[in-house]
Amino acid sequence: MNSTPRPTPDAPGAPGASPREPEAAMPILSHLEELRKTLVRCAIVGVILIGTAWAFSDRLLDGLIVLLIGDQKALALTPGEAFSARMELSLWAGGLVGVPYLLLEAWRFVAPGLKQQERRFAIPWMLSSGILLYTGIAFALELLLPAMVAVLQSFSTTHIESRISVSSLLHFSVKLAAGCGLLFQMPLVLCLLAWFGIVSPAALWRQWRHAIFFIALGSAVITPGDGPSMLILMVPLVALYFISVIVALALWRARGRPLRERGTLA
């Protein structure tokens, strides 16, 4: 009796056999364990960077004071104000220096679940985000903050002596620097919208008046609202907007889309 072997359900050619995935899915517990290790590494690196920043916090704080108010001296109005200011500056400086490492750890965590095309897409966006963040903070420290402090101090009168506490100066600087770092992410957001086909370059170009209005509004929120400070912040943001339109146009064409496409904000 001649009998042919029947294909088992697990055989590749068996009818009804489920196609096998190229890689076995990682269990949820393995994901959680990998996340725990990532967080532990980030915490260790964060403690090291903050401790290193604390060792140089006196020089960093003195440098910030000299940069913003020149030969004037900032006041410590309470016994612990100088300590809290140095500690706060250490936290911000350590965190700022650690941004590239945090991006690297985030990349190592999500990269195994991405396709090859998604990996090529994610790397330049992460690098661009870090570069824009540092550019915005450097712009605030080098140009915006010194000009703003000089303008605001000029409003003192004969019976008003302009004296600044160290904590108020630090909080003011952190607010402006962080705000500029976030506002400088605008080109990345616009290019992402164009890459995914949500907003077309034609729409970005046509709505430039509205964009300038919202840039002015954001500049007024970040700055105290005086004219010179707003203009100093608005100029690079407006330039970044038009550069974003050009980059969005290049990305739009790279995706093979027409300049006007249905289903988008064209």
C-alpha positions in Angstrom: 0.0 0.0 0.0 1.6 3.2 -1.2 0.8 6.2 1.1 2.2 9.7 0.8 3.0 11.5 4.1 0.6 14.2 4.9 2.0 17.6 5.6 1.9 18.4 9.3 0.2 21.7 10.4 3.6 23.1 11.3 5.2 22.4 7.9 5.8 25.4 5.7 3.7 24.1 2.9 0.9 22.8 5.0 -2.6 24.1 4.2 -3.7 26.6 6.8 -0.3 26.9 8.4 0.3 30.3 9.8 3.2 32.2 8.2 6.2 32.4 10.5 7.5 35.8 11.5 11.1 36.5 10.8 11.8 37.1 14.4 10.0 36.0 17.5 8.1 38.8 19.2 9.8 39.9 22.4 7.6 39.0 25.5 6.2 41.9 27.5 8.4 41.0 30.5 11.5 41.3 28.3 10.4 44.7 27.2 9.9 45.8 30.8 13.3 44.4 31.8 15.0 46.2 28.9 13.2 49.4 29.9 14.3 49.0 33.5 17.9 48.6 32.4 17.6 51.7 30.2 16.2 53.8 33.0 18.9 52.5 35.4 21.7 53.5 32.9 20.1 56.9 32.3 19.9 57.5 36.1 23.5 56.5 36.6 24.7 58.8 33.8 22.4 61.6 35.1 23.9 61.4 38.6 27.4 61.5 37.2 26.7 64.5 34.9 24.9 66.4 37.6 27.7 65.7 40.1 30.2 66.9 37.6 28.2 70.0 36.9 28.0 70.7 40.7 31.8 70.6 40.8 31.8 73.5 38.3 28.6 75.2 39.4 30.3 78.1 41.0 32.1 78.9 37.8 29.0 78.3 35.7 26.9 80.6 37.9 29.5 83.3 37.9 29.9 83.1 34.2 26.1 83.4 33.7 26.0 86.5 36.0 28.9 88.2 34.2 27.3 87.4 30.8 24.0 88.9 31.7 24.7 91.8 34.1 28.4 92.5 33.6 30.2 93.9 36.6 27.1 93.9 38.8 26.7 91.3 41.5 23.6 89.2 42.0 22.2 89.2 45.5 21.5 86.1 47.7 18.6 87.3 49.7 18.3 84.2 51.9 20.9 82.0 53.6 20.2 79.1 51.3 19.7 81.0 48.0 23.2 80.6 46.7 23.1 76.8 47.4 19.7 76.3 45.8 20.8 78.3 42.8 24.0 76.2 42.3 22.0 73.0 42.8 19.3 74.1 40.2 22.0 75.1 37.7 23.7 71.8 38.2 20.5 69.9 37.5 19.9 72.0 34.3 23.5 71.8 33.1 23.8 68.1 33.7 20.5 67.4 32.0 21.4 69.5 29.0 24.7 67.8 28.6 23.0 64.4 28.9 20.5 65.0 26.1 22.6 63.2 23.4 22.9 60.2 25.7 19.2 60.2 26.4 18.5 60.2 22.7 21.0 57.4 22.2 19.3 55.3 24.9 15.9 56.0 23.4 17.2 54.9 20.0 18.7 51.7 21.4 15.3 50.9 23.0 13.0 51.5 20.0 15.4 50.6 17.2 14.9 46.8 17.4 11.2 47.3 16.7 11.7 49.5 13.6 12.0 48.6 10.0 15.1 49.5 8.0 13.3 52.4 6.3 12.0 53.7 9.6 15.5 53.6 11.1 16.9 55.7 8.2 14.0 58.1 8.8 14.4 58.3 12.6 18.2 59.0 12.9 18.3 62.4 11.0 15.2 63.6 12.9 16.7 62.8 16.3 20.0 64.5 15.3 18.1 67.5 14.0 16.1 67.8 17.2 19.2 67.9 19.3 20.9 70.4 17.1 17.9 72.7 17.1 17.6 72.4 20.8 21.2 73.4 21.4 21.0 76.2 18.8 18.0 77.7 20.5 19.6 77.6 23.9 22.9 79.1 22.6 20.9 81.9 20.8 19.1 82.7 24.1 22.3 82.8 26.1 24.5 84.7 23.6 22.0 87.2 22.1 18.6 87.3 23.6 19.2 87.2 27.3 21.9 89.9 27.5 19.8 92.2 25.3 16.7 91.6 27.3 18.4 92.2 30.7 19.9 95.4 29.4 16.6 96.7 28.0 14.6 95.8 31.2 17.2 97.4 33.5 17.0 100.6 31.5 13.6 101.2 32.9 15.0 102.1 36.3 14.6 105.7 37.5 16.5 108.0 39.8 15.0 106.4 42.9 15.0 102.8 41.6 18.3 100.9 41.8 18.3 97.9 39.6 19.5 94.9 41.7 18.9 91.3 40.8 18.7 88.2 43.1 20.6 85.2 41.9 17.5 82.9 41.9 15.4 85.3 40.0 18.2 85.8 37.4 18.6 82.0 37.1 14.8 81.4 36.8 14.5 84.1 34.1 17.5 82.6 32.2 16.2 79.0 32.4 12.7 80.1 31.2 14.0 82.0 28.2 16.6 79.3 27.2 14.1 76.5 27.5 11.5 78.5 25.6 13.9 79.2 22.8 15.0 75.6 22.6 11.4 74.6 22.2 10.5 77.3 19.7 13.5 76.3 17.6 11.9 72.9 17.1 9.4 74.5 14.8 11.2 73.5 11.5 11.3 69.9 12.7 7.5 69.9 13.4 6.7 71.5 10.0 8.9 69.1 8.1 7.4 66.1 9.9 3.9 67.4 8.9 5.1 67.7 5.3 6.8 64.2 5.4 3.6 62.5 6.5 1.5 64.5 4.0 -0.6 66.4 6.5 0.4 69.9 5.4 1.7 70.7 1.9 4.5 73.2 1.2 2.0 75.3 -0.8 -0.1 75.7 2.4 2.9 76.6 4.4 3.9 79.3 1.9 0.4 80.6 1.5 -0.1 81.0 5.3 3.1 82.8 6.0 1.2 85.9 7.4 -0.6 83.7 10.0 2.8 82.0 10.8 4.4 85.4 11.5 1.4 86.3 13.7 1.8 83.1 15.8 5.6 83.6 16.0 5.0 87.1 17.3 2.5 85.7 19.8 4.9 83.0 21.0 7.7 85.5 21.2 5.5 87.8 23.4 4.8 84.8 25.7 8.4 83.8 26.1 9.8 87.4 26.4 8.4 90.1 28.7 6.7 91.6 25.7 9.0 94.6 25.1 9.6 95.4 21.4 13.4 94.9 21.1 13.3 91.5 22.8 10.4 90.3 20.7 12.1 91.4 17.5 15.4 89.7 18.5 13.5 86.4 19.0 11.2 86.8 16.0 13.9 87.4 13.4 15.5 83.9 13.6 12.1 82.2 14.0 10.8 83.8 10.8 13.9 82.8 9.0 13.6 79.3 10.3 10.0 79.2 9.1 10.9 80.1 5.5 13.8 77.6 5.6 11.3 75.0 6.8 9.1 75.7 3.8 12.0 75.0 1.4 13.0 71.8 3.3 9.3 70.7 3.3 9.2 71.2 -0.4 12.2 69.0 -0.9 10.7 66.3 1.3 7.4 66.6 -0.4 9.0 66.0 -3.8 11.2 63.2 -2.4 8.0 61.4 -1.4 6.7 61.8 -5.0 3.7 63.9 -4.1 2.3 66.6 -6.3 2.3 70.2 -5.0 -1.4 70.0 -4.4 -2.8 66.7 -3.0 -6.3 65.8 -1.9 -6.7 64.9 1.7 -4.1 67.3 2.9 -4.0 70.9 4.1 -3.1 72.1 0.6 
